[in-house]
Amino acid sequence: MTIKEAAELLGVDKTTLRRWDKAGKLKPYRHPLNRYRLYKKEELEQLLRGIRHE
């Protein structure tokens, strides 16, 4: 998923995802050509479940 799609799924801003990346909460994958951040939907859903249970 793109950073925009991931932000929409989690209900946060793209800036928040970038901060979480730097803090180590998320591990984005990089597109090999343009180096854009990409996220696995399963990992985002797991993070979302963790947030809801806190």
PDB file of N, CA, C and O in Angstrom:
ATOM      1  N   MET A   1       0.848  -1.173   0.000  1.00  0.00           N
ATOM      2  CA  MET A   1       0.000   0.000   0.000  1.00  0.00           C
ATOM      3  C   MET A   1       0.894   1.237   0.000  1.00  0.00           C
ATOM      4  O   MET A   1       1.981   1.232   0.577  1.00  0.00           O
ATOM      5  N   THR A   2       0.428   2.276  -0.645  1.00  0.00           N
ATOM      6  CA  THR A   2       1.163   3.536  -0.633  1.00  0.00           C
ATOM      7  C   THR A   2       0.996   4.209   0.723  1.00  0.00           C
ATOM      8  O   THR A   2       0.164   3.797   1.530  1.00  0.00           O
ATOM      9  N   ILE A   3       1.785   5.235   0.965  1.00  0.00           N
ATOM     10  CA  ILE A   3       1.684   5.940   2.231  1.00  0.00           C
ATOM     11  C   ILE A   3       0.296   6.594   2.377  1.00  0.00           C
ATOM     12  O   ILE A   3      -0.243   6.663   3.482  1.00  0.00           O
ATOM     13  N   LYS A   4      -0.262   7.061   1.288  1.00  0.00           N
ATOM     14  CA  LYS A   4      -1.599   7.668   1.326  1.00  0.00           C
ATOM     15  C   LYS A   4      -2.650   6.624   1.700  1.00  0.00           C
ATOM     16  O   LYS A   4      -3.505   6.876   2.550  1.00  0.00           O
ATOM     17  N   GLU A   5      -2.587   5.464   1.071  1.00  0.00           N
ATOM     18  CA  GLU A   5      -3.544   4.392   1.367  1.00  0.00           C
ATOM     19  C   GLU A   5      -3.400   3.917   2.817  1.00  0.00           C
ATOM     20  O   GLU A   5      -4.394   3.666   3.500  1.00  0.00           O
ATOM     21  N   ALA A   6      -2.153   3.798   3.273  1.00  0.00           N
ATOM     22  CA  ALA A   6      -1.901   3.347   4.640  1.00  0.00           C
ATOM     23  C   ALA A   6      -2.440   4.362   5.648  1.00  0.00           C
ATOM     24  O   ALA A   6      -3.039   3.978   6.652  1.00  0.00           O
ATOM     25  N   ALA A   7      -2.233   5.634   5.390  1.00  0.00           N
ATOM     26  CA  ALA A   7      -2.724   6.680   6.287  1.00  0.00           C
ATOM     27  C   ALA A   7      -4.247   6.653   6.363  1.00  0.00           C
ATOM     28  O   ALA A   7      -4.822   6.802   7.442  1.00  0.00           O
ATOM     29  N   GLU A   8      -4.891   6.466   5.233  1.00  0.00           N
ATOM     30  CA  GLU A   8      -6.353   6.398   5.215  1.00  0.00           C
ATOM     31  C   GLU A   8      -6.851   5.179   5.982  1.00  0.00           C
ATOM     32  O   GLU A   8      -7.828   5.278   6.724  1.00  0.00           O
ATOM     33  N   LEU A   9      -6.203   4.042   5.817  1.00  0.00           N
ATOM     34  CA  LEU A   9      -6.605   2.823   6.514  1.00  0.00           C
ATOM     35  C   LEU A   9      -6.501   3.004   8.029  1.00  0.00           C
ATOM     36  O   LEU A   9      -7.388   2.582   8.772  1.00  0.00           O
ATOM     37  N   LEU A  10      -5.415   3.631   8.481  1.00  0.00           N
ATOM     38  CA  LEU A  10      -5.178   3.802   9.909  1.00  0.00           C
ATOM     39  C   LEU A  10      -5.872   5.028  10.498  1.00  0.00           C
ATOM     40  O   LEU A  10      -5.978   5.167  11.717  1.00  0.00           O
ATOM     41  N   GLY A  11      -6.342   5.911   9.624  1.00  0.00           N
ATOM     42  CA  GLY A  11      -7.016   7.121  10.101  1.00  0.00           C
ATOM     43  C   GLY A  11      -6.047   8.150  10.667  1.00  0.00           C
ATOM     44  O   GLY A  11      -6.378   8.877  11.604  1.00  0.00           O
ATOM     45  N   VAL A  12      -4.852   8.207  10.096  1.00  0.00           N
ATOM     46  CA  VAL A  12      -3.845   9.172  10.533  1.00  0.00           C
ATOM     47  C   VAL A  12      -3.316   9.928   9.321  1.00  0.00           C
ATOM     48  O   VAL A  12      -3.619   9.585   8.178  1.00  0.00           O
ATOM     49  N   ASP A  13      -2.528  10.951   9.585  1.00  0.00           N
ATOM     50  CA  ASP A  13      -1.924  11.730   8.513  1.00  0.00           C
ATOM     51  C   ASP A  13      -0.661  11.037   8.011  1.00  0.00           C
ATOM     52  O   ASP A  13      -0.045  10.253   8.731  1.00  0.00           O
ATOM     53  N   LYS A  14      -0.287  11.331   6.782  1.00  0.00           N
ATOM     54  CA  LYS A  14       0.942  10.754   6.226  1.00  0.00           C
ATOM     55  C   LYS A  14       2.163  11.140   7.059  1.00  0.00           C
ATOM     56  O   LYS A  14       3.107  10.358   7.172  1.00  0.00           O
ATOM     57  N   THR A  15       2.151  12.330   7.636  1.00  0.00           N
ATOM     58  CA  THR A  15       3.260  12.780   8.480  1.00  0.00           C
ATOM     59  C   THR A  15       3.412  11.870   9.700  1.00  0.00           C
ATOM     60  O   THR A  15       4.528  11.585  10.133  1.00  0.00           O
ATOM     61  N   THR A  16       2.295  11.422  10.244  1.00  0.00           N
ATOM     62  CA  THR A  16       2.326  10.513  11.388  1.00  0.00           C
ATOM     63  C   THR A  16       3.012   9.212  11.005  1.00  0.00           C
ATOM     64  O   THR A  16       3.820   8.690  11.773  1.00  0.00           O
ATOM     65  N   LEU A  17       2.704   8.685   9.834  1.00  0.00           N
ATOM     66  CA  LEU A  17       3.354   7.453   9.385  1.00  0.00           C
ATOM     67  C   LEU A  17       4.856   7.651   9.232  1.00  0.00           C
ATOM     68  O   LEU A  17       5.639   6.765   9.574  1.00  0.00           O
ATOM     69  N   ARG A  18       5.254   8.790   8.728  1.00  0.00           N
ATOM     70  CA  ARG A  18       6.689   9.057   8.588  1.00  0.00           C
ATOM     71  C   ARG A  18       7.373   9.100   9.962  1.00  0.00           C
ATOM     72  O   ARG A  18       8.481   8.591  10.129  1.00  0.00           O
ATOM     73  N   ARG A  19       6.694   9.715  10.940  1.00  0.00           N
ATOM     74  CA  ARG A  19       7.243   9.748  12.305  1.00  0.00           C
ATOM     75  C   ARG A  19       7.331   8.350  12.889  1.00  0.00           C
ATOM     76  O   ARG A  19       8.323   8.005  13.532  1.00  0.00           O
ATOM     77  N   TRP A  20       6.297   7.539  12.669  1.00  0.00           N
ATOM     78  CA  TRP A  20       6.299   6.161  13.183  1.00  0.00           C
ATOM     79  C   TRP A  20       7.414   5.358  12.528  1.00  0.00           C
ATOM     80  O   TRP A  20       8.020   4.504  13.175  1.00  0.00           O
ATOM     81  N   ASP A  21       7.690   5.618  11.262  1.00  0.00           N
ATOM     82  CA  ASP A  21       8.796   4.950  10.574  1.00  0.00           C
ATOM     83  C   ASP A  21      10.116   5.274  11.275  1.00  0.00           C
ATOM     84  O   ASP A  21      10.911   4.380  11.565  1.00  0.00           O
ATOM     85  N   LYS A  22      10.338   6.554  11.541  1.00  0.00           N
ATOM     86  CA  LYS A  22      11.579   6.981  12.201  1.00  0.00           C
ATOM     87  C   LYS A  22      11.699   6.419  13.610  1.00  0.00           C
ATOM     88  O   LYS A  22      12.799   6.126  14.077  1.00  0.00           O
ATOM     89  N   ALA A  23      10.555   6.269  14.288  1.00  0.00           N
ATOM     90  CA  ALA A  23      10.552   5.760  15.660  1.00  0.00           C
ATOM     91  C   ALA A  23      10.637   4.235  15.706  1.00  0.00           C
ATOM     92  O   ALA A  23      10.810   3.654  16.777  1.00  0.00           O
ATOM     93  N   GLY A  24      10.516   3.590  14.549  1.00  0.00           N
ATOM     94  CA  GLY A  24      10.604   2.134  14.498  1.00  0.00           C
ATOM     95  C   GLY A  24       9.298   1.405  14.740  1.00  0.00           C
ATOM     96  O   GLY A  24       9.298   0.183  14.891  1.00  0.00           O
ATOM     97  N   LYS A  25       8.183   2.121  14.780  1.00  0.00           N
ATOM     98  CA  LYS A  25       6.879   1.475  14.987  1.00  0.00           C
ATOM     99  C   LYS A  25       6.410   0.741  13.740  1.00  0.00           C
ATOM    100  O   LYS A  25       5.687  -0.252  13.826  1.00  0.00           O
ATOM    101  N   LEU A  26       6.823   1.232  12.592  1.00  0.00           N
ATOM    102  CA  LEU A  26       6.472   0.623  11.309  1.00  0.00           C
ATOM    103  C   LEU A  26       7.738   0.439  10.495  1.00  0.00           C
ATOM    104  O   LEU A  26       8.700   1.194  10.630  1.00  0.00           O
ATOM    105  N   LYS A  27       7.719  -0.573   9.653  1.00  0.00           N
ATOM    106  CA  LYS A  27       8.849  -0.781   8.756  1.00  0.00           C
ATOM    107  C   LYS A  27       8.337  -0.701   7.325  1.00  0.00           C
ATOM    108  O   LYS A  27       7.757  -1.657   6.811  1.00  0.00           O
ATOM    109  N   PRO A  28       8.555   0.444   6.683  1.00  0.00           N
ATOM    110  CA  PRO A  28       8.139   0.542   5.288  1.00  0.00           C
ATOM    111  C   PRO A  28       9.104  -0.211   4.390  1.00  0.00           C
ATOM    112  O   PRO A  28      10.282  -0.379   4.707  1.00  0.00           O
ATOM    113  N   TYR A  29       8.587  -0.647   3.294  1.00  0.00           N
ATOM    114  CA  TYR A  29       9.406  -1.243   2.254  1.00  0.00           C
ATOM    115  C   TYR A  29       9.591  -0.175   1.206  1.00  0.00           C
ATOM    116  O   TYR A  29       8.708   0.664   1.022  1.00  0.00           O
ATOM    117  N   ARG A  30      10.688  -0.182   0.529  1.00  0.00           N
ATOM    118  CA  ARG A  30      10.949   0.852  -0.466  1.00  0.00           C
ATOM    119  C   ARG A  30      10.819   0.287  -1.867  1.00  0.00           C
ATOM    120  O   ARG A  30      11.314  -0.799  -2.169  1.00  0.00           O
ATOM    121  N   HIS A  31      10.143   1.047  -2.714  1.00  0.00           N
ATOM    122  CA  HIS A  31      10.036   0.683  -4.117  1.00  0.00           C
ATOM    123  C   HIS A  31      11.444   0.724  -4.702  1.00  0.00           C
ATOM    124  O   HIS A  31      12.165   1.697  -4.479  1.00  0.00           O
ATOM    125  N   PRO A  32      11.853  -0.291  -5.435  1.00  0.00           N
ATOM    126  CA  PRO A  32      13.236  -0.361  -5.908  1.00  0.00           C
ATOM    127  C   PRO A  32      13.648   0.754  -6.876  1.00  0.00           C
ATOM    128  O   PRO A  32      14.830   1.087  -6.962  1.00  0.00           O
ATOM    129  N   LEU A  33      12.712   1.318  -7.587  1.00  0.00           N
ATOM    130  CA  LEU A  33      13.075   2.356  -8.552  1.00  0.00           C
ATOM    131  C   LEU A  33      12.951   3.773  -7.998  1.00  0.00           C
ATOM    132  O   LEU A  33      13.857   4.590  -8.163  1.00  0.00           O
ATOM    133  N   ASN A  34      11.833   4.061  -7.343  1.00  0.00           N
ATOM    134  CA  ASN A  34      11.613   5.437  -6.904  1.00  0.00           C
ATOM    135  C   ASN A  34      11.787   5.637  -5.400  1.00  0.00           C
ATOM    136  O   ASN A  34      11.728   6.767  -4.916  1.00  0.00           O
ATOM    137  N   ARG A  35      12.004   4.545  -4.654  1.00  0.00           N
ATOM    138  CA  ARG A  35      12.252   4.561  -3.210  1.00  0.00           C
ATOM    139  C   ARG A  35      11.059   5.057  -2.396  1.00  0.00           C
ATOM    140  O   ARG A  35      11.231   5.422  -1.233  1.00  0.00           O
ATOM    141  N   TYR A  36       9.864   5.080  -2.969  1.00  0.00           N
ATOM    142  CA  TYR A  36       8.675   5.455  -2.219  1.00  0.00           C
ATOM    143  C   TYR A  36       8.427   4.441  -1.118  1.00  0.00           C
ATOM    144  O   TYR A  36       8.766   3.265  -1.251  1.00  0.00           O
ATOM    145  N   ARG A  37       7.832   4.907  -0.033  1.00  0.00           N
ATOM    146  CA  ARG A  37       7.466   4.015   1.056  1.00  0.00           C
ATOM    147  C   ARG A  37       6.265   3.162   0.638  1.00  0.00           C
ATOM    148  O   ARG A  37       5.302   3.667   0.061  1.00  0.00           O
ATOM    149  N   LEU A  38       6.339   1.882   0.934  1.00  0.00           N
ATOM    150  CA  LEU A  38       5.228   0.966   0.698  1.00  0.00           C
ATOM    151  C   LEU A  38       5.016   0.161   1.974  1.00  0.00           C
ATOM    152  O   LEU A  38       5.970  -0.155   2.685  1.00  0.00           O
ATOM    153  N   TYR A  39       3.769  -0.163   2.255  1.00  0.00           N
ATOM    154  CA  TYR A  39       3.421  -0.874   3.483  1.00  0.00           C
ATOM    155  C   TYR A  39       2.632  -2.123   3.148  1.00  0.00           C
ATOM    156  O   TYR A  39       1.867  -2.151   2.184  1.00  0.00           O
ATOM    157  N   LYS A  40       2.827  -3.156   3.955  1.00  0.00           N
ATOM    158  CA  LYS A  40       2.051  -4.378   3.795  1.00  0.00           C
ATOM    159  C   LYS A  40       0.757  -4.226   4.585  1.00  0.00           C
ATOM    160  O   LYS A  40       0.765  -3.855   5.759  1.00  0.00           O
ATOM    161  N   LYS A  41      -0.343  -4.519   3.922  1.00  0.00           N
ATOM    162  CA  LYS A  41      -1.650  -4.343   4.549  1.00  0.00           C
ATOM    163  C   LYS A  41      -1.769  -5.170   5.826  1.00  0.00           C
ATOM    164  O   LYS A  41      -2.352  -4.711   6.809  1.00  0.00           O
ATOM    165  N   GLU A  42      -1.223  -6.379   5.820  1.00  0.00           N
ATOM    166  CA  GLU A  42      -1.312  -7.243   6.998  1.00  0.00           C
ATOM    167  C   GLU A  42      -0.620  -6.612   8.201  1.00  0.00           C
ATOM    168  O   GLU A  42      -1.118  -6.712   9.322  1.00  0.00           O
ATOM    169  N   GLU A  43       0.524  -5.963   7.981  1.00  0.00           N
ATOM    170  CA  GLU A  43       1.251  -5.319   9.075  1.00  0.00           C
ATOM    171  C   GLU A  43       0.485  -4.113   9.598  1.00  0.00           C
ATOM    172  O   GLU A  43       0.477  -3.856  10.802  1.00  0.00           O
ATOM    173  N   LEU A  44      -0.158  -3.372   8.703  1.00  0.00           N
ATOM    174  CA  LEU A  44      -0.946  -2.222   9.120  1.00  0.00           C
ATOM    175  C   LEU A  44      -2.163  -2.662   9.932  1.00  0.00           C
ATOM    176  O   LEU A  44      -2.506  -2.038  10.936  1.00  0.00           O
ATOM    177  N   GLU A  45      -2.807  -3.732   9.493  1.00  0.00           N
ATOM    178  CA  GLU A  45      -3.967  -4.239  10.227  1.00  0.00           C
ATOM    179  C   GLU A  45      -3.558  -4.747  11.606  1.00  0.00           C
ATOM    180  O   GLU A  45      -4.304  -4.586  12.572  1.00  0.00           O
ATOM    181  N   GLN A  46      -2.386  -5.356  11.702  1.00  0.00           N
ATOM    182  CA  GLN A  46      -1.891  -5.821  12.985  1.00  0.00           C
ATOM    183  C   GLN A  46      -1.629  -4.623  13.916  1.00  0.00           C
ATOM    184  O   GLN A  46      -1.967  -4.671  15.098  1.00  0.00           O
ATOM    185  N   LEU A  47      -1.036  -3.570  13.387  1.00  0.00           N
ATOM    186  CA  LEU A  47      -0.793  -2.365  14.167  1.00  0.00           C
ATOM    187  C   LEU A  47      -2.120  -1.765  14.628  1.00  0.00           C
ATOM    188  O   LEU A  47      -2.242  -1.332  15.774  1.00  0.00           O
ATOM    189  N   LEU A  48      -3.094  -1.741  13.756  1.00  0.00           N
ATOM    190  CA  LEU A  48      -4.400  -1.194  14.067  1.00  0.00           C
ATOM    191  C   LEU A  48      -5.071  -1.989  15.183  1.00  0.00           C
ATOM    192  O   LEU A  48      -5.684  -1.406  16.078  1.00  0.00           O
ATOM    193  N   ARG A  49      -4.958  -3.302  15.136  1.00  0.00           N
ATOM    194  CA  ARG A  49      -5.518  -4.147  16.209  1.00  0.00           C
ATOM    195  C   ARG A  49      -4.832  -3.843  17.539  1.00  0.00           C
ATOM    196  O   ARG A  49      -5.484  -3.800  18.583  1.00  0.00           O
ATOM    197  N   GLY A  50      -3.534  -3.635  17.500  1.00  0.00           N
ATOM    198  CA  GLY A  50      -2.786  -3.323  18.713  1.00  0.00           C
ATOM    199  C   GLY A  50      -3.205  -1.984  19.308  1.00  0.00           C
ATOM    200  O   GLY A  50      -3.294  -1.840  20.527  1.00  0.00           O
ATOM    201  N   ILE A  51      -3.461  -1.009  18.444  1.00  0.00           N
ATOM    202  CA  ILE A  51      -3.880   0.318  18.904  1.00  0.00           C
ATOM    203  C   ILE A  51      -5.261   0.238  19.557  1.00  0.00           C
ATOM    204  O   ILE A  51      -5.507   0.885  20.575  1.00  0.00           O
ATOM    205  N   ARG A  52      -6.139  -0.541  18.984  1.00  0.00           N
ATOM    206  CA  ARG A  52      -7.502  -0.659  19.507  1.00  0.00           C
ATOM    207  C   ARG A  52      -7.551  -1.371  20.850  1.00  0.00           C
ATOM    208  O   ARG A  52      -8.472  -1.144  21.634  1.00  0.00           O
ATOM    209  N   HIS A  53      -6.574  -2.227  21.128  1.00  0.00           N
ATOM    210  CA  HIS A  53      -6.571  -2.979  22.379  1.00  0.00           C
ATOM    211  C   HIS A  53      -5.832  -2.274  23.507  1.00  0.00           C
ATOM    212  O   HIS A  53      -5.790  -2.785  24.626  1.00  0.00           O
ATOM    213  N   GLU A  54      -5.252  -1.118  23.235  1.00  0.00           N
ATOM    214  CA  GLU A  54      -4.528  -0.378  24.273  1.00  0.00           C
ATOM    215  C   GLU A  54      -5.461   0.429  25.110  1.00  0.00           C
ATOM    216  O   GLU A  54      -5.024   1.116  26.034  1.00  0.00           O
TER     217      GLU A  54
END
